[in-house]
């Protein structure tokens, strides 16, 4: 449910109804140069992509090659949160 141009009381009442029924709720408005946005998504899962950090080889020390090996991660891991 998306609301705009509503009174605060209407927004709160409709958000409570949506929250009880597991419905995602968005509201917002703009007043000249200022505005606001609010969302109530309840419980939700999302996935974050994190790069795998390459471990330095035994022969490499703390030089530019070792730093490049750590930064050039070829693989990523998806983490569910």
Short mmCIF file of the C-alpha atoms (twelve columns), coordinates in Angstrom:
data_MODEL
# 
_entry.id   MODEL 
# 
loop_
_atom_site.group_PDB 
_atom_site.id 
_atom_site.type_symbol 
_atom_site.label_atom_id 
_atom_site.label_alt_id 
_atom_site.label_comp_id 
_atom_site.label_asym_id 
_atom_site.label_seq_id 
_atom_site.Cartn_x 
_atom_site.Cartn_y 
_atom_site.Cartn_z 
_atom_site.pdbx_PDB_model_num 
ATOM 1  C CA . UNK A 1  0.000  0.000   0.000  1 
ATOM 2  C CA . UNK A 2  1.347  3.441   -0.954 1 
ATOM 3  C CA . UNK A 3  -0.093 6.629   0.574  1 
ATOM 4  C CA . UNK A 4  0.530  10.313  -0.107 1 
ATOM 5  C CA . UNK A 5  -1.268 13.526  0.884  1 
ATOM 6  C CA . UNK A 6  -2.902 11.959  3.966  1 
ATOM 7  C CA . UNK A 7  -3.262 13.136  7.535  1 
ATOM 8  C CA . UNK A 8  -0.989 11.660  10.195 1 
ATOM 9  C CA . UNK A 9  -3.967 9.915   11.819 1 
ATOM 10 C CA . UNK A 10 -4.934 8.238   8.512  1 
ATOM 11 C CA . UNK A 11 -1.354 7.117   7.899  1 
ATOM 12 C CA . UNK A 12 -1.056 5.599   11.369 1 
ATOM 13 C CA . UNK A 13 -4.427 3.827   11.133 1 
ATOM 14 C CA . UNK A 14 -3.737 2.371   7.677  1 
ATOM 15 C CA . UNK A 15 -0.190 1.350   8.675  1 
ATOM 16 C CA . UNK A 16 -1.560 -0.537  11.698 1 
ATOM 17 C CA . UNK A 17 -4.053 -2.388  9.490  1 
ATOM 18 C CA . UNK A 18 -1.337 -3.261  6.958  1 
ATOM 19 C CA . UNK A 19 1.106  -4.345  9.681  1 
ATOM 20 C CA . UNK A 20 -1.478 -6.681  11.288 1 
ATOM 21 C CA . UNK A 21 -2.178 -8.319  7.910  1 
ATOM 22 C CA . UNK A 22 1.443  -8.600  6.756  1 
ATOM 23 C CA . UNK A 23 1.038  -6.035  3.956  1 
ATOM 24 C CA . UNK A 24 3.985  -3.803  3.047  1 
ATOM 25 C CA . UNK A 25 3.280  -0.096  3.608  1 
ATOM 26 C CA . UNK A 26 4.867  3.038   2.112  1 
ATOM 27 C CA . UNK A 27 3.939  6.660   2.709  1 
ATOM 28 C CA . UNK A 28 5.488  9.996   1.906  1 
ATOM 29 C CA . UNK A 29 4.846  13.585  0.958  1 
ATOM 30 C CA . UNK A 30 6.685  16.685  -0.201 1 
ATOM 31 C CA . UNK A 31 6.353  20.207  1.191  1 
ATOM 32 C CA . UNK A 32 8.312  22.546  -1.083 1 
ATOM 33 C CA . UNK A 33 11.985 21.719  -0.521 1 
ATOM 34 C CA . UNK A 34 11.264 19.281  2.320  1 
ATOM 35 C CA . UNK A 35 9.635  15.897  2.361  1 
ATOM 36 C CA . UNK A 36 9.521  12.548  4.080  1 
ATOM 37 C CA . UNK A 37 9.205  8.867   3.288  1 
ATOM 38 C CA . UNK A 38 8.296  5.999   5.613  1 
ATOM 39 C CA . UNK A 39 8.085  2.282   4.923  1 
ATOM 40 C CA . UNK A 40 6.944  -0.615  7.088  1 
ATOM 41 C CA . UNK A 41 8.080  -3.829  5.429  1 
ATOM 42 C CA . UNK A 42 7.478  -6.088  8.423  1 
ATOM 43 C CA . UNK A 43 9.612  -9.202  8.502  1 
ATOM 44 C CA . UNK A 44 11.525 -9.699  5.263  1 
ATOM 45 C CA . UNK A 45 14.635 -11.475 4.015  1 
ATOM 46 C CA . UNK A 46 17.261 -10.013 1.741  1 
ATOM 47 C CA . UNK A 47 20.507 -11.186 0.202  1 
ATOM 48 C CA . UNK A 48 23.781 -9.293  0.459  1 
ATOM 49 C CA . UNK A 49 26.688 -9.963  -1.884 1 
ATOM 50 C CA . UNK A 50 30.095 -10.107 -0.174 1 
ATOM 51 C CA . UNK A 51 33.410 -10.624 -1.989 1 
ATOM 52 C CA . UNK A 52 35.576 -13.513 -0.882 1 
ATOM 53 C CA . UNK A 53 38.945 -12.262 0.342  1 
ATOM 54 C CA . UNK A 54 41.885 -14.099 -1.203 1 
ATOM 55 C CA . UNK A 55 44.479 -15.230 1.306  1 
ATOM 56 C CA . UNK A 56 48.058 -14.175 0.691  1 
ATOM 57 C CA . UNK A 57 50.430 -16.851 -0.570 1 
ATOM 58 C CA . UNK A 58 53.238 -18.060 1.666  1 
ATOM 59 C CA . UNK A 59 55.859 -16.534 -0.688 1 
ATOM 60 C CA . UNK A 60 54.255 -13.089 -0.757 1 
ATOM 61 C CA . UNK A 61 54.915 -10.626 1.960  1 
ATOM 62 C CA . UNK A 62 53.309 -7.225  2.542  1 
ATOM 63 C CA . UNK A 63 54.209 -5.697  -0.829 1 
ATOM 64 C CA . UNK A 64 52.053 -4.462  -3.716 1 
ATOM 65 C CA . UNK A 65 51.554 -7.992  -5.096 1 
ATOM 66 C CA . UNK A 66 50.130 -9.192  -1.777 1 
ATOM 67 C CA . UNK A 67 47.727 -6.240  -1.629 1 
ATOM 68 C CA . UNK A 68 46.606 -6.823  -5.228 1 
ATOM 69 C CA . UNK A 69 45.964 -10.512 -4.433 1 
ATOM 70 C CA . UNK A 70 43.716 -9.504  -1.533 1 
ATOM 71 C CA . UNK A 71 41.782 -6.894  -3.552 1 
ATOM 72 C CA . UNK A 72 41.232 -8.925  -6.724 1 
ATOM 73 C CA . UNK A 73 38.545 -11.256 -5.426 1 
ATOM 74 C CA . UNK A 74 37.241 -13.320 -8.328 1 
ATOM 75 C CA . UNK A 75 34.392 -14.903 -6.361 1 
ATOM 76 C CA . UNK A 76 31.563 -13.545 -4.272 1 
ATOM 77 C CA . UNK A 77 29.365 -15.072 -1.619 1 
ATOM 78 C CA . UNK A 78 25.638 -14.407 -1.229 1 
ATOM 79 C CA . UNK A 79 24.665 -13.954 2.432  1 
ATOM 80 C CA . UNK A 80 20.988 -14.209 3.381  1 
ATOM 81 C CA . UNK A 81 19.945 -11.925 6.225  1 
# 
